[in-house]
Amino acid sequence: MNNNNTELTIHTDLTIQTKEQFTENIKNWAIADSQLKIIHEKTKKIRDFKKKLSNEIVSYMKNKEITNSKIQISDGTLSICNKKEYTTLTFSYLEKSLANIIPDKSHIDYIIKYLKDNREVSEELDIRRVYNK
């Protein structure tokens, strides 16, 4: 992997035995983190571009009334399909929905509190990068 003439060497054995290995691992971690940030930004731009293209293609196909057509491309076909996307299941959604079936607000509050207090939580040590301003 190359980024700004910095090469990341990937080793399968990352056991730290010396201070030099520790320093090298820190350097490689920072390089990997920077590369992932760049990839994430590029992926977002490509995803946004693809979304715009999709909207244009669908709009054209609707206007020309060819939504049932299949378009041949180099490695397969494209076609328009209906896609269901569900909203995120949030505590506010649960509370609102429970209000439709449980008339007593104190029962709803108890259920929501119970769910919040009894969620599975896992903890592990991780490295967090904070950029200089």
N, CA and C atoms as a LAMMPS dump frame, in Angstrom:
ITEM: TIMESTEP
0
ITEM: NUMBER OF ATOMS
399
ITEM: BOX BOUNDS ff ff ff
-5.0000000000000000e+02 5.0000000000000000e+02
-5.0000000000000000e+02 5.0000000000000000e+02
-5.0000000000000000e+02 5.0000000000000000e+02
ITEM: ATOMS id mol type element x y z
1 1 1 N 0.845 -1.177 0
2 1 2 C 0 0 0
3 1 3 C 0.888 1.238 0
4 2 1 N 0.618 2.144 -0.902
5 2 2 C 1.407 3.363 -0.955
6 2 3 C 0.521 4.579 -0.736
7 3 1 N 1.018 5.53 0.044
8 3 2 C 0.335 6.786 0.267
9 3 3 C 1.402 7.827 0.556
10 4 1 N 1.511 8.803 -0.323
11 4 2 C 2.513 9.854 -0.146
12 4 3 C 3.909 9.258 0.028
13 5 1 N 4.245 8.325 -0.803
14 5 2 C 5.558 7.67 -0.783
15 5 3 C 5.851 6.966 0.535
16 6 1 N 4.847 6.648 1.306
17 6 2 C 5.02 5.911 2.547
18 6 3 C 4.474 4.518 2.329
19 7 1 N 5.298 3.526 2.566
20 7 2 C 4.873 2.155 2.337
21 7 3 C 4.548 1.483 3.655
22 8 1 N 3.43 0.811 3.669
23 8 2 C 2.996 0.06 4.841
24 8 3 C 3.368 -1.394 4.634
25 9 1 N 4.154 -1.929 5.547
26 9 2 C 4.519 -3.333 5.481
27 9 3 C 3.586 -4.112 6.386
28 10 1 N 2.909 -5.086 5.813
29 10 2 C 1.962 -5.882 6.593
30 10 3 C 2.634 -7.184 6.989
31 11 1 N 2.709 -7.406 8.298
32 11 2 C 3.302 -8.626 8.841
33 11 3 C 2.195 -9.478 9.445
34 12 1 N 2.365 -10.766 9.389
35 12 2 C 1.37 -11.635 10.013
36 12 3 C 1.642 -11.791 11.508
37 13 1 N 2.88 -11.695 11.919
38 13 2 C 3.224 -11.788 13.337
39 13 3 C 3.454 -10.382 13.869
40 14 1 N 2.513 -9.88 14.671
41 14 2 C 2.62 -8.521 15.187
42 14 3 C 3.005 -8.49 16.659
43 15 1 N 3.55 -9.572 17.177
44 15 2 C 3.962 -9.627 18.569
45 15 3 C 5.099 -8.636 18.8
46 16 1 N 4.893 -7.749 19.758
47 16 2 C 5.904 -6.732 20.052
48 16 3 C 6.897 -7.289 21.064
49 17 1 N 8.156 -7.304 20.648
50 17 2 C 9.183 -7.807 21.546
51 17 3 C 10.209 -6.732 21.886
52 18 1 N 10.27 -5.686 21.076
53 18 2 C 11.245 -4.623 21.338
54 18 3 C 10.573 -3.267 21.189
55 19 1 N 11.25 -2.237 21.691
56 19 2 C 10.746 -0.875 21.563
57 19 3 C 10.698 -0.473 20.093
58 20 1 N 11.654 -0.96 19.303
59 20 2 C 11.685 -0.646 17.869
60 20 3 C 10.454 -1.233 17.158
61 21 1 N 10.084 -2.465 17.537
62 21 2 C 8.893 -3.077 16.953
63 21 3 C 7.639 -2.295 17.354
64 22 1 N 7.601 -1.854 18.607
65 22 2 C 6.484 -1.042 19.089
66 22 3 C 6.378 0.249 18.272
67 23 1 N 7.49 0.923 18.08
68 23 2 C 7.527 2.167 17.306
69 23 3 C 7.103 1.926 15.862
70 24 1 N 7.575 0.826 15.284
71 24 2 C 7.212 0.475 13.905
72 24 3 C 5.716 0.186 13.808
73 25 1 N 5.151 -0.494 14.799
74 25 2 C 3.718 -0.775 14.808
75 25 3 C 2.893 0.513 14.91
76 26 1 N 3.354 1.464 15.726
77 26 2 C 2.659 2.756 15.847
78 26 3 C 2.68 3.47 14.494
79 27 1 N 3.838 3.493 13.854
80 27 2 C 3.984 4.141 12.545
81 27 3 C 3.061 3.475 11.52
82 28 1 N 3.059 2.157 11.484
83 28 2 C 2.224 1.426 10.532
84 28 3 C 0.739 1.62 10.834
85 29 1 N 0.382 1.714 12.115
86 29 2 C -1.008 1.955 12.488
87 29 3 C -1.46 3.303 11.945
88 30 1 N -0.622 4.336 12.113
89 30 2 C -0.969 5.678 11.634
90 30 3 C -1.093 5.695 10.11
91 31 1 N -0.211 4.989 9.417
92 31 2 C -0.285 4.908 7.958
93 31 3 C -1.574 4.209 7.53
94 32 1 N -1.88 3.078 8.162
95 32 2 C -3.103 2.335 7.834
96 32 3 C -4.334 3.19 8.11
97 33 1 N -4.34 3.912 9.217
98 33 2 C -5.467 4.77 9.571
99 33 3 C -5.648 5.88 8.532
100 34 1 N -4.556 6.481 8.108
101 34 2 C -4.612 7.541 7.089
102 34 3 C -5.125 6.996 5.765
103 35 1 N -4.659 5.818 5.391
104 35 2 C -5.102 5.209 4.134
105 35 3 C -6.589 4.87 4.183
106 36 1 N -7.058 4.355 5.314
107 36 2 C -8.483 4.059 5.463
108 36 3 C -9.333 5.325 5.375
109 37 1 N -8.832 6.415 5.925
110 37 2 C -9.557 7.687 5.857
111 37 3 C -9.694 8.132 4.404
112 38 1 N -8.618 8.031 3.632
113 38 2 C -8.642 8.413 2.218
114 38 3 C -9.614 7.52 1.447
115 39 1 N -9.537 6.22 1.691
116 39 2 C -10.431 5.268 1.012
117 39 3 C -11.886 5.576 1.359
118 40 1 N -12.156 5.877 2.619
119 40 2 C -13.514 6.189 3.056
120 40 3 C -14.035 7.436 2.333
121 41 1 N -13.198 8.478 2.232
122 41 2 C -13.599 9.707 1.551
123 41 3 C -13.861 9.45 0.069
124 42 1 N -12.994 8.666 -0.579
125 42 2 C -13.187 8.344 -1.994
126 42 3 C -14.458 7.516 -2.192
127 43 1 N -14.681 6.557 -1.301
128 43 2 C -15.877 5.718 -1.381
129 43 3 C -17.136 6.56 -1.268
130 44 1 N -17.134 7.524 -0.364
131 44 2 C -18.294 8.401 -0.198
132 44 3 C -18.55 9.204 -1.473
133 45 1 N -17.505 9.736 -2.08
134 45 2 C -17.661 10.511 -3.319
135 45 3 C -18.217 9.631 -4.439
136 46 1 N -17.692 8.425 -4.556
137 46 2 C -18.165 7.497 -5.599
138 46 3 C -19.618 7.117 -5.34
139 47 1 N -19.959 6.856 -4.076
140 47 2 C -21.337 6.486 -3.721
141 47 3 C -22.301 7.623 -4.061
142 48 1 N -21.914 8.879 -3.744
143 48 2 C -22.758 10.032 -4.061
144 48 3 C -22.928 10.186 -5.573
145 49 1 N -21.84 10.014 -6.321
146 49 2 C -21.882 10.109 -7.779
147 49 3 C -22.797 9.031 -8.359
148 50 1 N -22.659 7.808 -7.856
149 50 2 C -23.491 6.698 -8.33
150 50 3 C -24.96 6.964 -8.036
151 51 1 N -25.257 7.538 -6.868
152 51 2 C -26.645 7.856 -6.496
153 51 3 C -27.224 8.873 -7.482
154 52 1 N -26.44 9.911 -7.831
155 52 2 C -26.912 10.901 -8.799
156 52 3 C -27.182 10.247 -10.148
157 53 1 N -26.263 9.394 -10.584
158 53 2 C -26.456 8.695 -11.856
159 53 3 C -27.697 7.812 -11.816
160 54 1 N -27.889 7.105 -10.711
161 54 2 C -29.061 6.241 -10.559
162 54 3 C -30.344 7.055 -10.694
163 55 1 N -30.384 8.198 -10.028
164 55 2 C -31.576 9.051 -10.099
165 55 3 C -31.838 9.513 -11.536
166 56 1 N -30.776 9.886 -12.243
167 56 2 C -30.915 10.325 -13.637
168 56 3 C -31.407 9.181 -14.528
169 57 1 N -30.834 7.998 -14.35
170 57 2 C -31.209 6.829 -15.166
171 57 3 C -32.665 6.45 -14.907
172 58 1 N -33.056 6.384 -13.632
173 58 2 C -34.428 6.021 -13.282
174 58 3 C -35.398 7.064 -13.831
175 59 1 N -35.067 8.325 -13.681
176 59 2 C -35.927 9.394 -14.189
177 59 3 C -36.112 9.266 -15.703
178 60 1 N -35.036 9.037 -16.417
179 60 2 C -35.105 8.873 -17.873
180 60 3 C -35.983 7.674 -18.246
181 61 1 N -35.749 6.554 -17.563
182 61 2 C -36.506 5.346 -17.877
183 61 3 C -37.998 5.519 -17.564
184 62 1 N -38.316 6.253 -16.493
185 62 2 C -39.722 6.523 -16.18
186 62 3 C -40.354 7.407 -17.256
187 63 1 N -39.631 8.463 -17.635
188 63 2 C -40.145 9.385 -18.653
189 63 3 C -40.365 8.687 -19.992
190 64 1 N -39.515 7.761 -20.331
191 64 2 C -39.626 7.029 -21.603
192 64 3 C -40.483 5.772 -21.465
193 65 1 N -40.985 5.551 -20.239
194 65 2 C -41.83 4.393 -19.945
195 65 3 C -41.153 3.071 -20.325
196 66 1 N -39.915 2.956 -19.915
197 66 2 C -39.152 1.728 -20.19
198 66 3 C -38.64 1.108 -18.885
199 67 1 N -39.433 1.249 -17.827
200 67 2 C -38.987 0.766 -16.514
201 67 3 C -38.94 -0.758 -16.423
202 68 1 N -39.607 -1.457 -17.333
203 68 2 C -39.561 -2.921 -17.314
204 68 3 C -38.437 -3.471 -18.17
205 69 1 N -37.684 -2.595 -18.817
206 69 2 C -36.609 -3.024 -19.711
207 69 3 C -35.376 -3.441 -18.927
208 70 1 N -34.593 -4.299 -19.555
209 70 2 C -33.286 -4.664 -19.013
210 70 3 C -32.236 -4.073 -19.943
211 71 1 N -31.204 -3.509 -19.343
212 71 2 C -30.134 -2.889 -20.114
213 71 3 C -28.916 -3.781 -20.03
214 72 1 N -28.435 -4.182 -21.18
215 72 2 C -27.259 -5.057 -21.243
216 72 3 C -26.002 -4.225 -20.99
217 73 1 N -25.165 -4.687 -20.061
218 73 2 C -23.852 -4.075 -19.828
219 73 3 C -22.802 -5.165 -19.969
220 74 1 N -21.544 -4.779 -19.875
221 74 2 C -20.454 -5.709 -20.183
222 74 3 C -20.484 -7.005 -19.367
223 75 1 N -20.892 -6.925 -18.107
224 75 2 C -20.847 -8.13 -17.265
225 75 3 C -22.215 -8.56 -16.741
226 76 1 N -23.287 -8.128 -17.4
227 76 2 C -24.623 -8.532 -16.951
228 76 3 C -25.688 -7.594 -17.468
229 77 1 N -26.694 -7.342 -16.634
230 77 2 C -27.79 -6.456 -17.017
231 77 3 C -28.137 -5.512 -15.872
232 78 1 N -28.76 -4.4 -16.237
233 78 2 C -29.306 -3.452 -15.265
234 78 3 C -30.81 -3.423 -15.446
235 79 1 N -31.537 -3.332 -14.352
236 79 2 C -32.982 -3.174 -14.426
237 79 3 C -33.431 -2.382 -13.207
238 80 1 N -34.584 -1.77 -13.329
239 80 2 C -35.144 -1.013 -12.214
240 80 3 C -35.927 -1.981 -11.332
241 81 1 N -35.765 -1.831 -10.034
242 81 2 C -36.511 -2.668 -9.102
243 81 3 C -36.932 -1.823 -7.908
244 82 1 N -37.993 -2.247 -7.251
245 82 2 C -38.421 -1.577 -6.02
246 82 3 C -37.57 -2.094 -4.868
247 83 1 N -37.104 -1.16 -4.055
248 83 2 C -36.241 -1.509 -2.938
249 83 3 C -36.861 -0.954 -1.663
250 84 1 N -37.029 -1.808 -0.667
251 84 2 C -37.549 -1.364 0.622
252 84 3 C -36.381 -0.987 1.527
253 85 1 N -36.5 0.176 2.131
254 85 2 C -35.509 0.599 3.116
255 85 3 C -36.245 0.947 4.392
256 86 1 N -35.925 0.249 5.435
257 86 2 C -36.57 0.478 6.716
258 86 3 C -35.797 1.531 7.498
259 87 1 N -36.533 2.359 8.224
260 87 2 C -35.87 3.344 9.07
261 87 3 C -35.211 2.619 10.242
262 88 1 N -34.307 3.303 10.882
263 88 2 C -33.593 2.742 12.024
264 88 3 C -34.563 2.511 13.18
265 89 1 N -34.374 1.407 13.852
266 89 2 C -35.207 1.083 15.009
267 89 3 C -34.644 1.846 16.214
268 90 1 N -35.315 2.933 16.588
269 90 2 C -34.83 3.789 17.677
270 90 3 C -35.751 3.682 18.886
271 91 1 N -35.261 4.17 20.024
272 91 2 C -36.092 4.164 21.224
273 91 3 C -37.289 5.093 21.061
274 92 1 N -37.119 6.216 20.362
275 92 2 C -38.259 7.116 20.159
276 92 3 C -39.312 6.448 19.285
277 93 1 N -38.885 5.687 18.281
278 93 2 C -39.841 4.948 17.444
279 93 3 C -40.565 3.889 18.285
280 94 1 N -39.811 3.156 19.098
281 94 2 C -40.431 2.138 19.958
282 94 3 C -41.443 2.771 20.908
283 95 1 N -41.07 3.893 21.488
284 95 2 C -41.959 4.571 22.429
285 95 3 C -43.248 5.02 21.732
286 96 1 N -43.111 5.595 20.544
287 96 2 C -44.271 6.051 19.782
288 96 3 C -45.165 4.868 19.383
289 97 1 N -44.547 3.776 18.952
290 97 2 C -45.312 2.601 18.533
291 97 3 C -45.99 1.919 19.714
292 98 1 N -45.286 1.832 20.831
293 98 2 C -45.89 1.23 22.028
294 98 3 C -47.081 2.054 22.513
295 99 1 N -47.034 3.37 22.313
296 99 2 C -48.146 4.238 22.721
297 99 3 C -49.42 3.898 21.956
298 100 1 N -49.269 3.306 20.771
299 100 2 C -50.437 2.91 19.984
300 100 3 C -51.125 1.667 20.539
301 101 1 N -50.4 0.866 21.326
302 101 2 C -50.985 -0.388 21.825
303 101 3 C -51.047 -0.476 23.347
304 102 1 N -50.326 0.404 24.049
305 102 2 C -50.342 0.399 25.514
306 102 3 C -50.808 1.78 25.977
307 103 1 N -51.977 1.855 26.585
308 103 2 C -52.513 3.171 26.959
309 103 3 C -51.785 3.84 28.141
310 104 1 N -51.203 3.069 29.018
311 104 2 C -50.583 3.612 30.231
312 104 3 C -49.132 4.039 29.946
313 105 1 N -48.888 5.351 30.001
314 105 2 C -47.55 5.887 29.702
315 105 3 C -46.494 5.356 30.671
316 106 1 N -46.866 5.099 31.908
317 106 2 C -45.878 4.594 32.875
318 106 3 C -45.38 3.202 32.48
319 107 1 N -46.264 2.396 31.868
320 107 2 C -45.824 1.08 31.381
321 107 3 C -44.839 1.227 30.223
322 108 1 N -45.132 2.157 29.34
323 108 2 C -44.236 2.411 28.202
324 108 3 C -42.88 2.878 28.709
325 109 1 N -42.893 3.825 29.652
326 109 2 C -41.637 4.341 30.213
327 109 3 C -40.832 3.22 30.863
328 110 1 N -41.542 2.315 31.567
329 110 2 C -40.875 1.181 32.207
330 110 3 C -40.218 0.268 31.162
331 111 1 N -40.934 -0.024 30.083
332 111 2 C -40.407 -0.899 29.022
333 111 3 C -39.185 -0.262 28.37
334 112 1 N -39.275 1.007 28.019
335 112 2 C -38.153 1.7 27.362
336 112 3 C -36.94 1.736 28.296
337 113 1 N -37.173 2.063 29.568
338 113 2 C -36.066 2.092 30.532
339 113 3 C -35.439 0.707 30.674
340 114 1 N -36.279 -0.31 30.74
341 114 2 C -35.787 -1.677 30.845
342 114 3 C -34.914 -2.029 29.633
343 115 1 N -35.398 -1.722 28.451
344 115 2 C -34.64 -2.025 27.229
345 115 3 C -33.301 -1.28 27.208
346 116 1 N -33.321 -0.009 27.596
347 116 2 C -32.081 0.776 27.609
348 116 3 C -31.09 0.231 28.635
349 117 1 N -31.597 -0.082 29.814
350 117 2 C -30.723 -0.527 30.901
351 117 3 C -30.176 -1.936 30.697
352 118 1 N -30.853 -2.751 29.886
353 118 2 C -30.455 -4.146 29.753
354 118 3 C -29.887 -4.505 28.385
355 119 1 N -29.47 -3.494 27.63
356 119 2 C -28.811 -3.774 26.349
357 119 3 C -27.471 -4.432 26.613
358 120 1 N -27.079 -5.293 25.701
359 120 2 C -25.755 -5.9 25.822
360 120 3 C -24.707 -4.852 25.456
361 121 1 N -23.711 -4.736 26.31
362 121 2 C -22.635 -3.784 26.076
363 121 3 C -21.327 -4.54 26.147
364 122 1 N -20.488 -4.308 25.157
365 122 2 C -19.158 -4.906 25.217
366 122 3 C -18.14 -3.782 25.22
367 123 1 N -17.078 -3.999 25.932
368 123 2 C -16.016 -3.006 26.007
369 123 3 C -14.702 -3.663 25.643
370 124 1 N -13.895 -2.912 24.929
371 124 2 C -12.543 -3.366 24.626
372 124 3 C -11.664 -2.144 24.456
373 125 1 N -10.402 -2.313 24.692
374 125 2 C -9.465 -1.213 24.495
375 125 3 C -9.25 -1.01 23.012
376 126 1 N -9.164 0.234 22.616
377 126 2 C -8.959 0.57 21.215
378 126 3 C -8.081 1.807 21.143
379 127 1 N -7.629 2.124 19.965
380 127 2 C -6.811 3.312 19.756
381 127 3 C -7.671 4.347 19.057
382 128 1 N -7.669 5.557 19.551
383 128 2 C -8.421 6.649 18.946
384 128 3 C -7.425 7.72 18.504
385 129 1 N -7.556 8.137 17.273
386 129 2 C -6.666 9.153 16.731
387 129 3 C -7.318 10.512 16.866
388 130 1 N -6.566 11.487 17.382
389 130 2 C -7.021 12.861 17.481
390 130 3 C -6.039 13.703 16.676
391 131 1 N -6.562 14.397 15.66
392 131 2 C -5.706 15.195 14.788
393 131 3 C -5.381 16.531 15.433
394 132 1 N -4.152 17.024 15.209
395 132 2 C -3.753 18.353 15.67
396 132 3 C -4.526 19.407 14.902
397 133 1 N -4.84 20.49 15.553
398 133 2 C -5.594 21.568 14.886
399 133 3 C -4.683 22.621 14.343
